[in-house]
Amino acid sequence: MRRILTSLVVGSLTVAGSVLWLPLRNGEAQPQTKADQLYGLHREAVALYRAGRYERAARHYHELVKLHPGSIDLLKDFMWVLWRANHKERASEVAVQIIFLKADDTEAWNFLGSTQMELGRRRQAIQAFETSLQLNPTQLRLWRVVAQLYLDLRQYDQAIHLVSQLLQ
């Protein structure tokens, strides 16, 4: 512990055996590289999320995504933070971004279906869920959800067809 404190005071940080030298300003180390910025911002975003400060966490994740736009993991974190901050529409847009980058991501398809369902868009929810089921048909709970959506829309033939597919 003393070594860590001493290294922070002199402006170095040991990570995985290598030393990063960070300039000190007002007694605090300042990130130098894009990776350092990402790491610091991500740490703050996670801390805000854990503290239940979803709006601020969402702003941090927005910045993170701008710095590293192709990161599926960051986009997923951003998507969930937006959902917790009750920005369902924006969260579904981020899910679509993830799907654009990785079309076989069942978590993103399921998330999109769930948000569409919450927004009252049952037909779009069914499309997203059915795509997820095509990618991974072992999601038994999802079969039930889609069948229930068809029943809610009074599309009984579709619900029967879906259940018969499950039984095959």
OpenMM code with the backbone's topology and positions (N, CA, C; nanometers):
from openmm import Vec3, app, unit

residues = "MET ARG ARG ILE LEU THR SER LEU VAL VAL GLY SER LEU THR VAL ALA GLY SER VAL LEU TRP LEU PRO LEU ARG ASN GLY GLU ALA GLN PRO GLN THR LYS ALA ASP GLN LEU TYR GLY LEU HIS ARG GLU ALA VAL ALA LEU TYR ARG ALA GLY ARG TYR GLU ARG ALA ALA ARG HIS TYR HIS GLU LEU VAL LYS LEU HIS PRO GLY SER ILE ASP LEU LEU LYS ASP PHE MET TRP VAL LEU TRP ARG ALA ASN HIS LYS GLU ARG ALA SER GLU VAL ALA VAL GLN ILE ILE PHE LEU LYS ALA ASP ASP THR GLU ALA TRP ASN PHE LEU GLY SER THR GLN MET GLU LEU GLY ARG ARG ARG GLN ALA ILE GLN ALA PHE GLU THR SER LEU GLN LEU ASN PRO THR GLN LEU ARG LEU TRP ARG VAL VAL ALA GLN LEU TYR LEU ASP LEU ARG GLN TYR ASP GLN ALA ILE HIS LEU VAL SER GLN LEU LEU GLN".split()
positions = [
    Vec3(0.0831, -0.1183, 0.0000),
    Vec3(0.0000, 0.0000, 0.0000),
    Vec3(0.0876, 0.1247, 0.0000),
    Vec3(0.1937, 0.1224, 0.0808),
    Vec3(0.2820, 0.2389, 0.0882),
    Vec3(0.3480, 0.2651, -0.0463),
    Vec3(0.3841, 0.1554, -0.1162),
    Vec3(0.4474, 0.1698, -0.2472),
    Vec3(0.3531, 0.2377, -0.3462),
    Vec3(0.2272, 0.1993, -0.3419),
    Vec3(0.1276, 0.2593, -0.4315),
    Vec3(0.1132, 0.4077, -0.4005),
    Vec3(0.1002, 0.4404, -0.2728),
    Vec3(0.0859, 0.5816, -0.2354),
    Vec3(0.2089, 0.6611, -0.2751),
    Vec3(0.3270, 0.6052, -0.2531),
    Vec3(0.4501, 0.6748, -0.2898),
    Vec3(0.4560, 0.6951, -0.4402),
    Vec3(0.4188, 0.5924, -0.5168),
    Vec3(0.4265, 0.6055, -0.6615),
    Vec3(0.3262, 0.7083, -0.7131),
    Vec3(0.2100, 0.7187, -0.6502),
    Vec3(0.1134, 0.8196, -0.6929),
    Vec3(0.1622, 0.9597, -0.6614),
    Vec3(0.2308, 0.9743, -0.5500),
    Vec3(0.2815, 1.1059, -0.5113),
    Vec3(0.3869, 1.1543, -0.6092),
    Vec3(0.4738, 1.0650, -0.6537),
    Vec3(0.5792, 1.1071, -0.7463),
    Vec3(0.5317, 1.1081, -0.8905),
    Vec3(0.4103, 1.0648, -0.9156),
    Vec3(0.3547, 1.0776, -1.0507),
    Vec3(0.3681, 0.9542, -1.1362),
    Vec3(0.3888, 0.8393, -1.0779),
    Vec3(0.3929, 0.7171, -1.1572),
    Vec3(0.2866, 0.6215, -1.1054),
    Vec3(0.2457, 0.5330, -1.1908),
    Vec3(0.1451, 0.4351, -1.1530),
    Vec3(0.1881, 0.3021, -1.2126),
    Vec3(0.1972, 0.1995, -1.1307),
    Vec3(0.2375, 0.0691, -1.1801),
    Vec3(0.1130, -0.0094, -1.2175),
    Vec3(0.1051, -0.0505, -1.3434),
    Vec3(-0.0071, -0.1290, -1.3922),
    Vec3(0.0499, -0.2500, -1.4639),
    Vec3(0.0150, -0.3683, -1.4151),
    Vec3(0.0584, -0.4944, -1.4751),
    Vec3(0.2089, -0.4972, -1.4987),
    Vec3(0.2850, -0.4489, -1.4041),
    Vec3(0.4295, -0.4564, -1.4116),
    Vec3(0.4971, -0.3442, -1.4870),
    Vec3(0.4202, -0.2578, -1.5528),
    Vec3(0.4825, -0.1470, -1.6241),
    Vec3(0.4456, -0.0165, -1.5539),
    Vec3(0.5284, 0.0816, -1.5719),
    Vec3(0.5080, 0.2092, -1.5036),
    Vec3(0.4594, 0.3120, -1.6045),
    Vec3(0.3489, 0.3777, -1.5707),
    Vec3(0.2982, 0.4879, -1.6514),
    Vec3(0.3363, 0.6167, -1.5801),
    Vec3(0.4014, 0.7078, -1.6482),
    Vec3(0.4373, 0.8350, -1.5871),
    Vec3(0.3328, 0.9370, -1.6223),
    Vec3(0.2734, 0.9939, -1.5231),
    Vec3(0.1675, 1.0915, -1.5424),
    Vec3(0.2118, 1.2235, -1.4814),
    Vec3(0.1965, 1.3334, -1.5540),
    Vec3(0.2343, 1.4627, -1.4970),
    Vec3(0.1410, 1.5011, -1.3832),
    Vec3(0.1954, 1.5690, -1.2839),
    Vec3(0.1144, 1.6133, -1.1706),
    Vec3(0.0705, 1.7579, -1.1915),
    Vec3(-0.0564, 1.7840, -1.1630),
    Vec3(-0.1089, 1.9192, -1.1668),
    Vec3(-0.1951, 1.9345, -1.0428),
    Vec3(-0.1630, 2.0305, -0.9601),
    Vec3(-0.2349, 2.0501, -0.8332),
    Vec3(-0.2353, 1.9233, -0.7481),
    Vec3(-0.1251, 1.8505, -0.7540),
    Vec3(-0.1125, 1.7307, -0.6723),
    Vec3(-0.1874, 1.6093, -0.7251),
    Vec3(-0.2508, 1.6190, -0.8442),
    Vec3(-0.3252, 1.5064, -0.8986),
    Vec3(-0.2641, 1.4660, -1.0322),
    Vec3(-0.2570, 1.3368, -1.0553),
    Vec3(-0.2057, 1.2863, -1.1819),
    Vec3(-0.3087, 1.3127, -1.2917),
    Vec3(-0.2615, 1.3549, -1.4071),
    Vec3(-0.3484, 1.3840, -1.5198),
    Vec3(-0.3283, 1.2793, -1.6289),
    Vec3(-0.4358, 1.2244, -1.6840),
    Vec3(-0.4213, 1.1250, -1.7905),
    Vec3(-0.3516, 1.1855, -1.9119),
    Vec3(-0.2647, 1.1090, -1.9731),
    Vec3(-0.1913, 1.1576, -2.0888),
    Vec3(-0.2424, 1.0983, -2.2186),
    Vec3(-0.2762, 0.9730, -2.2176),
    Vec3(-0.3121, 0.9061, -2.3418),
    Vec3(-0.4632, 0.8864, -2.3491),
    Vec3(-0.5073, 0.8478, -2.4686),
    Vec3(-0.6487, 0.8180, -2.4885),
    Vec3(-0.6916, 0.7017, -2.3977),
    Vec3(-0.6027, 0.6043, -2.3825),
    Vec3(-0.6323, 0.4896, -2.2955),
    Vec3(-0.6496, 0.5345, -2.1508),
    Vec3(-0.5634, 0.6278, -2.1068),
    Vec3(-0.5752, 0.6795, -1.9706),
    Vec3(-0.7072, 0.7542, -1.9529),
    Vec3(-0.7444, 0.8338, -2.0539),
    Vec3(-0.8712, 0.9065, -2.0477),
    Vec3(-0.9882, 0.8091, -2.0390),
    Vec3(-0.9849, 0.7065, -2.1242),
    Vec3(-1.0910, 0.6070, -2.1237),
    Vec3(-1.1020, 0.5387, -1.9874),
    Vec3(-0.9892, 0.5010, -1.9348),
    Vec3(-0.9884, 0.4311, -1.8066),
    Vec3(-1.0459, 0.5192, -1.6950),
    Vec3(-0.9993, 0.6415, -1.6866),
    Vec3(-1.0467, 0.7319, -1.5813),
    Vec3(-1.1942, 0.7637, -1.5945),
    Vec3(-1.2368, 0.7928, -1.7160),
    Vec3(-1.3778, 0.8242, -1.7402),
    Vec3(-1.4659, 0.7027, -1.7127),
    Vec3(-1.4184, 0.5849, -1.7508),
    Vec3(-1.4950, 0.4624, -1.7275),
    Vec3(-1.5077, 0.4341, -1.5779),
    Vec3(-1.4001, 0.4542, -1.5053),
    Vec3(-1.4059, 0.4356, -1.3594),
    Vec3(-1.5094, 0.5278, -1.2966),
    Vec3(-1.5105, 0.6537, -1.3399),
    Vec3(-1.6085, 0.7491, -1.2876),
    Vec3(-1.7510, 0.7077, -1.3255),
    Vec3(-1.7690, 0.6640, -1.4502),
    Vec3(-1.9020, 0.6242, -1.4970),
    Vec3(-1.9548, 0.5057, -1.4167),
    Vec3(-1.8693, 0.4083, -1.3917),
    Vec3(-1.9105, 0.2910, -1.3138),
    Vec3(-1.9460, 0.3320, -1.1708),
    Vec3(-1.8650, 0.4192, -1.1121),
    Vec3(-1.8923, 0.4656, -0.9757),
    Vec3(-2.0259, 0.5400, -0.9702),
    Vec3(-2.0534, 0.6235, -1.0692),
    Vec3(-2.1804, 0.6953, -1.0738),
    Vec3(-2.2975, 0.5992, -1.0898),
    Vec3(-2.2802, 0.4994, -1.1756),
    Vec3(-2.3858, 0.4001, -1.1956),
    Vec3(-2.4146, 0.3257, -1.0658),
    Vec3(-2.3091, 0.2805, -0.9991),
    Vec3(-2.3262, 0.2074, -0.8736),
    Vec3(-2.3903, 0.2935, -0.7655),
    Vec3(-2.3677, 0.4244, -0.7731),
    Vec3(-2.4266, 0.5166, -0.6754),
    Vec3(-2.5700, 0.5541, -0.7122),
    Vec3(-2.6182, 0.5028, -0.8243),
    Vec3(-2.7554, 0.5323, -0.8652),
    Vec3(-2.7711, 0.6672, -0.9336),
    Vec3(-2.6621, 0.7254, -0.9763),
    Vec3(-2.6657, 0.8562, -1.0446),
    Vec3(-2.6606, 0.8320, -1.1954),
    Vec3(-2.7715, 0.7808, -1.2471),
    Vec3(-2.7773, 0.7307, -1.3833),
    Vec3(-2.7641, 0.8398, -1.4893),
    Vec3(-2.8205, 0.9568, -1.4646),
    Vec3(-2.8097, 1.0665, -1.5619),
    Vec3(-2.6633, 1.1051, -1.5843),
    Vec3(-2.5913, 1.1240, -1.4744),
    Vec3(-2.4497, 1.1610, -1.4849),
    Vec3(-2.3681, 1.0469, -1.5445),
    Vec3(-2.4001, 0.9253, -1.5051),
    Vec3(-2.3308, 0.8089, -1.5619),
    Vec3(-2.3544, 0.8028, -1.7129),
    Vec3(-2.4773, 0.8320, -1.7556),
    Vec3(-2.5091, 0.8317, -1.8990),
    Vec3(-2.4255, 0.9357, -1.9737),
    Vec3(-2.4065, 1.0529, -1.9138),
    Vec3(-2.3227, 1.1556, -1.9786),
    Vec3(-2.1787, 1.1073, -1.9914),
    Vec3(-2.1295, 1.0408, -1.8878),
    Vec3(-1.9927, 0.9873, -1.8936),
    Vec3(-1.9816, 0.8804, -2.0022),
    Vec3(-2.0797, 0.7907, -2.0077),
    Vec3(-2.0761, 0.6865, -2.1104),
    Vec3(-2.0887, 0.7457, -2.2504),
    Vec3(-2.1651, 0.8521, -2.2634),
    Vec3(-2.1753, 0.9193, -2.3930),
    Vec3(-2.0371, 0.9674, -2.4381),
    Vec3(-1.9631, 1.0271, -2.3463),
    Vec3(-1.8266, 1.0721, -2.3772),
    Vec3(-1.7363, 0.9538, -2.4102),
    Vec3(-1.7500, 0.8465, -2.3334),
    Vec3(-1.6690, 0.7268, -2.3582),
    Vec3(-1.6945, 0.6705, -2.4973),
    Vec3(-1.8202, 0.6654, -2.5354),
    Vec3(-1.8565, 0.6119, -2.6667),
    Vec3(-1.8018, 0.7018, -2.7781),
    Vec3(-1.8002, 0.8323, -2.7541),
    Vec3(-1.7415, 0.9233, -2.8538),
    Vec3(-1.5915, 0.8984, -2.8674),
    Vec3(-1.5243, 0.8683, -2.7566),
    Vec3(-1.3804, 0.8422, -2.7602),
    Vec3(-1.3473, 0.7063, -2.8210),
    Vec3(-1.4376, 0.6095, -2.8040),
    Vec3(-1.4137, 0.4739, -2.8523),
    Vec3(-1.5435, 0.4192, -2.9131),
    Vec3(-1.5831, 0.4686, -3.0322),
    Vec3(-1.7154, 0.4392, -3.0875),
    Vec3(-1.7395, 0.2928, -3.1258),
    Vec3(-1.6360, 0.2168, -3.1499),
    Vec3(-1.6556, 0.0788, -3.1929),
    Vec3(-1.6594, -0.0223, -3.0807),
    Vec3(-1.6555, 0.0214, -2.9563),
    Vec3(-1.6508, -0.0711, -2.8443),
    Vec3(-1.7907, -0.1213, -2.8093),
    Vec3(-1.8136, -0.2469, -2.8376),
    Vec3(-1.9434, -0.3080, -2.8079),
    Vec3(-1.9680, -0.3072, -2.6568),
    Vec3(-1.8636, -0.3356, -2.5783),
    Vec3(-1.8809, -0.3384, -2.4324),
    Vec3(-1.9239, -0.2020, -2.3793),
    Vec3(-1.8609, -0.0953, -2.4273),
    Vec3(-1.9004, 0.0391, -2.3831),
    Vec3(-2.0422, 0.0713, -2.4276),
    Vec3(-2.0753, 0.0345, -2.5506),
    Vec3(-2.2108, 0.0595, -2.5998),
    Vec3(-2.3147, -0.0157, -2.5163),
    Vec3(-2.2821, -0.1386, -2.4772),
    Vec3(-2.3762, -0.2139, -2.3939),
    Vec3(-2.3927, -0.1491, -2.2569),
    Vec3(-2.2808, -0.1066, -2.1991),
    Vec3(-2.2908, -0.0361, -2.0714),
    Vec3(-2.3766, 0.0887, -2.0855),
    Vec3(-2.3531, 0.1652, -2.1926),
    Vec3(-2.4277, 0.2884, -2.2196),
    Vec3(-2.5764, 0.2567, -2.2354),
    Vec3(-2.6060, 0.1505, -2.3078),
    Vec3(-2.7439, 0.1093, -2.3317),
    Vec3(-2.8160, 0.0825, -2.1983),
    Vec3(-2.7506, 0.0079, -2.1092),
    Vec3(-2.8127, -0.0252, -1.9813),
    Vec3(-2.8253, 0.0964, -1.8904),
    Vec3(-2.7268, 0.1847, -1.8938),
    Vec3(-2.7342, 0.3069, -1.8117),
    Vec3(-2.8498, 0.3940, -1.8604),
    Vec3(-2.8645, 0.4069, -1.9910),
    Vec3(-2.9763, 0.4845, -2.0457),
    Vec3(-3.1101, 0.4248, -2.0026),
    Vec3(-3.1177, 0.2942, -2.0043),
    Vec3(-3.2415, 0.2283, -1.9620),
    Vec3(-3.2710, 0.2601, -1.8155),
    Vec3(-3.1677, 0.2517, -1.7304),
    Vec3(-3.1867, 0.2828, -1.5882),
    Vec3(-3.2222, 0.4296, -1.5665),
    Vec3(-3.1729, 0.5175, -1.6550),
    Vec3(-3.2039, 0.6605, -1.6452),
    Vec3(-3.3395, 0.6918, -1.7083),
    Vec3(-3.4108, 0.5869, -1.7505),
    Vec3(-3.5441, 0.5986, -1.8093),
    Vec3(-3.5433, 0.6696, -1.9455),
    Vec3(-3.4359, 0.6501, -2.0207),
    Vec3(-3.4271, 0.6994, -2.1575),
    Vec3(-3.4407, 0.5796, -2.2517),
    Vec3(-3.5591, 0.5208, -2.2514),
    Vec3(-3.5821, 0.3958, -2.3247),
    Vec3(-3.5619, 0.4113, -2.4753),
    Vec3(-3.6105, 0.5211, -2.5303),
    Vec3(-3.5961, 0.5426, -2.6749),
    Vec3(-3.4487, 0.5501, -2.7148),
    Vec3(-3.3730, 0.6289, -2.6414),
    Vec3(-3.2296, 0.6420, -2.6704),
    Vec3(-3.1577, 0.5091, -2.6469),
    Vec3(-3.1986, 0.4356, -2.5444),
    Vec3(-3.1383, 0.3046, -2.5162),
    Vec3(-3.1619, 0.2088, -2.6330),
    Vec3(-3.2823, 0.2131, -2.6898),
    Vec3(-3.3103, 0.1254, -2.8043),
    Vec3(-3.2281, 0.1669, -2.9265),
    Vec3(-3.2009, 0.2964, -2.9407),
    Vec3(-3.1150, 0.3422, -3.0504),
    Vec3(-2.9730, 0.2895, -3.0342),
    Vec3(-2.9248, 0.2849, -2.9116),
    Vec3(-2.7910, 0.2307, -2.8859),
    Vec3(-2.7899, 0.0809, -2.9143),
    Vec3(-2.8982, 0.0108, -2.8808),
    Vec3(-2.9075, -0.1320, -2.9124),
    Vec3(-2.8976, -0.1536, -3.0629),
    Vec3(-2.9609, -0.0660, -3.1401),
    Vec3(-2.9522, -0.0755, -3.2864),
    Vec3(-2.8079, -0.0522, -3.3329),
    Vec3(-2.7368, 0.0411, -3.2693),
    Vec3(-2.5953, 0.0631, -3.3016),
    Vec3(-2.5150, -0.0644, -3.2783),
    Vec3(-2.5411, -0.1304, -3.1668),
    Vec3(-2.4700, -0.2550, -3.1358),
    Vec3(-2.5003, -0.3599, -3.2418),
    Vec3(-2.6269, -0.3716, -3.2785),
    Vec3(-2.6684, -0.4692, -3.3795),
    Vec3(-2.6023, -0.4381, -3.5132),
    Vec3(-2.5874, -0.3111, -3.5453),
    Vec3(-2.5200, -0.2713, -3.6691),
    Vec3(-2.3750, -0.3195, -3.6676),
    Vec3(-2.3108, -0.3105, -3.5512),
    Vec3(-2.1713, -0.3527, -3.5387),
    Vec3(-2.1566, -0.5042, -3.5266),
    Vec3(-2.2560, -0.5682, -3.4626),
    Vec3(-2.2484, -0.7129, -3.4392),
    Vec3(-2.3890, -0.7702, -3.4499),
    Vec3(-2.4264, -0.8084, -3.5706),
    Vec3(-2.5639, -0.8497, -3.6001),
    Vec3(-2.6075, -0.9755, -3.5257),
    Vec3(-2.5137, -1.0546, -3.4764),
    Vec3(-2.5517, -1.1782, -3.4082),
    Vec3(-2.5513, -1.1653, -3.2558),
    Vec3(-2.5603, -1.0447, -3.2057),
    Vec3(-2.5584, -1.0205, -3.0613),
    Vec3(-2.6993, -1.0373, -3.0055),
    Vec3(-2.7265, -1.1527, -2.9466),
    Vec3(-2.8615, -1.1805, -2.8966),
    Vec3(-2.8990, -1.0901, -2.7791),
    Vec3(-2.7998, -1.0487, -2.6990),
    Vec3(-2.8312, -0.9583, -2.5872),
    Vec3(-2.8877, -0.8268, -2.6412),
    Vec3(-2.8287, -0.7741, -2.7464),
    Vec3(-2.8770, -0.6488, -2.8047),
    Vec3(-3.0153, -0.6678, -2.8671),
    Vec3(-3.0359, -0.7800, -2.9375),
    Vec3(-3.1677, -0.8060, -2.9956),
    Vec3(-3.2743, -0.8188, -2.8863),
    Vec3(-3.2402, -0.8899, -2.7787),
    Vec3(-3.3360, -0.9057, -2.6687),
    Vec3(-3.3642, -0.7718, -2.6004),
    Vec3(-3.2596, -0.6925, -2.5826),
    Vec3(-3.2775, -0.5613, -2.5220),
    Vec3(-3.3675, -0.4749, -2.6104),
    Vec3(-3.3411, -0.4759, -2.7410),
    Vec3(-3.4230, -0.3984, -2.8341),
    Vec3(-3.5684, -0.4431, -2.8263),
    Vec3(-3.5900, -0.5745, -2.8238),
    Vec3(-3.7266, -0.6253, -2.8122),
    Vec3(-3.7937, -0.5805, -2.6837),
    Vec3(-3.7196, -0.5861, -2.5743),
    Vec3(-3.7756, -0.5452, -2.4442),
    Vec3(-3.8111, -0.3974, -2.4419),
    Vec3(-3.7218, -0.3135, -2.4958),
    Vec3(-3.7521, -0.1697, -2.4946),
    Vec3(-3.8688, -0.1382, -2.5881),
    Vec3(-3.8750, -0.2067, -2.7017),
    Vec3(-3.9875, -0.1844, -2.7923),
    Vec3(-4.1185, -0.2261, -2.7257),
    Vec3(-4.1126, -0.3344, -2.6512),
    Vec3(-4.2314, -0.3804, -2.5790),
    Vec3(-4.2727, -0.2767, -2.4749),
    Vec3(-4.1757, -0.2233, -2.4005),
    Vec3(-4.2063, -0.1217, -2.2992),
    Vec3(-4.2603, 0.0066, -2.3620),
    Vec3(-4.2167, 0.0356, -2.4833),
    Vec3(-4.2642, 0.1556, -2.5522),
    Vec3(-4.3972, 0.1305, -2.6239),
    Vec3(-4.4525, 0.0087, -2.6086),
    Vec3(-4.5821, -0.0226, -2.6674),
    Vec3(-4.5757, -0.0639, -2.8132),
    Vec3(-4.4595, -0.0948, -2.8616),
    Vec3(-4.4415, -0.1343, -3.0024),
    Vec3(-4.4269, -0.2861, -3.0107),
    Vec3(-4.5380, -0.3542, -2.9982),
    Vec3(-4.5351, -0.5004, -2.9896),
    Vec3(-4.4847, -0.5659, -3.1173),
    Vec3(-4.5244, -0.5148, -3.2309),
    Vec3(-4.4814, -0.5765, -3.3574),
    Vec3(-4.3291, -0.5663, -3.3747),
    Vec3(-4.2718, -0.4505, -3.3418),
    Vec3(-4.1264, -0.4349, -3.3495),
    Vec3(-4.0571, -0.5232, -3.2460),
    Vec3(-4.1201, -0.5375, -3.1301),
    Vec3(-4.0643, -0.6256, -3.0265),
    Vec3(-4.0596, -0.7692, -3.0767),
    Vec3(-4.1673, -0.8124, -3.1391),
    Vec3(-4.1721, -0.9484, -3.1940),
    Vec3(-4.0612, -0.9681, -3.2962),
    Vec3(-4.0417, -0.8710, -3.3850),
    Vec3(-3.9360, -0.8828, -3.4870),
    Vec3(-3.7987, -0.8988, -3.4220),
    Vec3(-3.7704, -0.8175, -3.3217),
    Vec3(-3.6408, -0.8252, -3.2540),
    Vec3(-3.6250, -0.9595, -3.1819),
    Vec3(-3.7286, -1.0008, -3.1101),
    Vec3(-3.7216, -1.1271, -3.0367),
    Vec3(-3.7078, -1.2463, -3.1316),
    Vec3(-3.7803, -1.2435, -3.2424),
    Vec3(-3.7711, -1.3554, -3.3370),
    Vec3(-3.6322, -1.3618, -3.4005),
    Vec3(-3.5712, -1.2478, -3.4248),
    Vec3(-3.4339, -1.2478, -3.4765),
    Vec3(-3.3406, -1.3114, -3.3738),
    Vec3(-3.3590, -1.2757, -3.2479),
    Vec3(-3.2778, -1.3338, -3.1415),
    Vec3(-3.2989, -1.4851, -3.1338),
    Vec3(-3.4229, -1.5298, -3.1500),
    Vec3(-3.4519, -1.6733, -3.1460),
    Vec3(-3.3911, -1.7465, -3.2654),
    Vec3(-3.3846, -1.6814, -3.3804),
    Vec3(-3.3179, -1.7431, -3.4958),
    Vec3(-3.1689, -1.7611, -3.4680),
    Vec3(-3.1111, -1.6643, -3.3975),
    Vec3(-2.9686, -1.6727, -3.3645),
    Vec3(-2.9412, -1.7741, -3.2546),
    Vec3(-3.0331, -1.7843, -3.1586),
    Vec3(-3.0158, -1.8764, -3.0458),
    Vec3(-3.1529, -1.9303, -3.0048),
    Vec3(-3.1933, -2.0421, -3.0640),
    Vec3(-3.3270, -2.0959, -3.0362),
    Vec3(-3.3415, -2.1610, -2.8985),
    Vec3(-3.2376, -2.1657, -2.8192),
    Vec3(-3.2459, -2.2302, -2.6873),
    Vec3(-3.2982, -2.1364, -2.5788),
    Vec3(-3.3401, -2.0171, -2.6133),
    Vec3(-3.3919, -1.9198, -2.5163),
    Vec3(-3.5393, -1.9496, -2.4890),
    Vec3(-3.5654, -2.0463, -2.4042),
    Vec3(-3.7016, -2.0944, -2.3822),
    Vec3(-3.7953, -1.9859, -2.3307),
    Vec3(-3.7494, -1.9037, -2.2390),
    Vec3(-3.8341, -1.7978, -2.1851),
    Vec3(-3.8776, -1.7015, -2.2958),
    Vec3(-3.7897, -1.6781, -2.3902),
    Vec3(-3.8196, -1.5845, -2.4986),
    Vec3(-3.9281, -1.6400, -2.5912),
    Vec3(-3.9299, -1.7719, -2.6128),
    Vec3(-4.0366, -1.8318, -2.6922),
    Vec3(-4.1722, -1.7991, -2.6298),
    Vec3(-4.1786, -1.8109, -2.4976),
    Vec3(-4.3036, -1.7828, -2.4260),
    Vec3(-4.3429, -1.6362, -2.4398),
    Vec3(-4.2448, -1.5470, -2.4297),
    Vec3(-4.2719, -1.4031, -2.4411),
    Vec3(-4.3284, -1.3710, -2.5794),
    Vec3(-4.2673, -1.4260, -2.6839),
    Vec3(-4.3138, -1.3983, -2.8209),
    Vec3(-4.4535, -1.4566, -2.8412),
    Vec3(-4.4763, -1.5763, -2.7927),
    Vec3(-4.6099, -1.6358, -2.8054),
    Vec3(-4.7137, -1.5490, -2.7347),
    Vec3(-4.6797, -1.4977, -2.6166),
    Vec3(-4.7722, -1.4108, -2.5433),
    Vec3(-4.7973, -1.2806, -2.6199),
    Vec3(-4.6943, -1.2264, -2.6836),
    Vec3(-4.7128, -1.1046, -2.7645),
    Vec3(-4.8084, -1.1308, -2.8809),
    Vec3(-4.7921, -1.2461, -2.9460),
    Vec3(-4.8856, -1.2810, -3.0542),
    Vec3(-5.0278, -1.2936, -3.0006),
    Vec3(-5.0428, -1.3541, -2.8837),
    Vec3(-5.1769, -1.3661, -2.8243),
    Vec3(-5.2343, -1.2283, -2.7910),
    Vec3(-5.1497, -1.1399, -2.7375),
    Vec3(-5.1949, -1.0035, -2.7065),
    Vec3(-5.2427, -0.9305, -2.8322),
    Vec3(-5.1778, -0.9580, -2.9444),
    Vec3(-5.2164, -0.8955, -3.0712),
    Vec3(-5.3278, -0.9732, -3.1420),
    Vec3(-5.3771, -1.0801, -3.0765),
    Vec3(-5.4832, -1.1660, -3.1300),
    Vec3(-5.4429, -1.2330, -3.2612),
    Vec3(-5.3162, -1.2626, -3.2712),
    Vec3(-5.2639, -1.3359, -3.3866),
    Vec3(-5.2435, -1.4811, -3.3435),
    Vec3(-5.3563, -1.5493, -3.3288),
    Vec3(-5.3563, -1.6836, -3.2712),
    Vec3(-5.2838, -1.7840, -3.3593),
    Vec3(-5.2967, -1.7704, -3.4899),
    Vec3(-5.2280, -1.8636, -3.5799),
    Vec3(-5.0768, -1.8531, -3.5636),
    Vec3(-5.0279, -1.7306, -3.5493),
    Vec3(-4.8839, -1.7103, -3.5299),
    Vec3(-4.8383, -1.7713, -3.3973),
    Vec3(-4.9181, -1.7531, -3.2937),
    Vec3(-4.8834, -1.8087, -3.1625),
    Vec3(-4.8795, -1.9612, -3.1698),
    Vec3(-4.9764, -2.0212, -3.2359),
    Vec3(-4.9792, -2.1672, -3.2504),
    Vec3(-4.8605, -2.2145, -3.3320),
    Vec3(-4.8304, -2.1442, -3.4399),
    Vec3(-4.7155, -2.1800, -3.5241),
    Vec3(-4.5848, -2.1729, -3.4427),
    Vec3(-4.5729, -2.0702, -3.3624),
    Vec3(-4.4528, -2.0532, -3.2804),
    Vec3(-4.4380, -2.1668, -3.1797),
    Vec3(-4.5475, -2.2015, -3.1144),
    Vec3(-4.5431, -2.3102, -3.0155),
    Vec3(-4.5136, -2.4429, -3.0844),
    Vec3(-4.5698, -2.4637, -3.2026),
    Vec3(-4.5428, -2.5904, -3.2745),
    Vec3(-4.3959, -2.5983, -3.3160),
    Vec3(-4.3335, -2.4837, -3.3510),
    Vec3(-4.1913, -2.4815, -3.3816),
    Vec3(-4.1095, -2.5215, -3.2593),
    Vec3(-4.1512, -2.4752, -3.1462),
    Vec3(-4.0796, -2.5056, -3.0212),
    Vec3(-4.0873, -2.6533, -2.9893),
    Vec3(-4.2014, -2.7163, -3.0190),
    Vec3(-4.2208, -2.8561, -2.9861),
    Vec3(-4.1476, -2.9503, -3.0818),
    Vec3(-4.1036, -2.8993, -3.1958),
    Vec3(-4.0332, -2.9855, -3.2937),
    Vec3(-3.8915, -3.0115, -3.2557),
] * unit.nanometer
topology = app.Topology()
chain = topology.addChain("A")
for resn in residues:
    res = topology.addResidue(resn, chain)
    for name in ("N", "CA", "C"):
        topology.addAtom(name, app.Element.getBySymbol(name[0]), res)
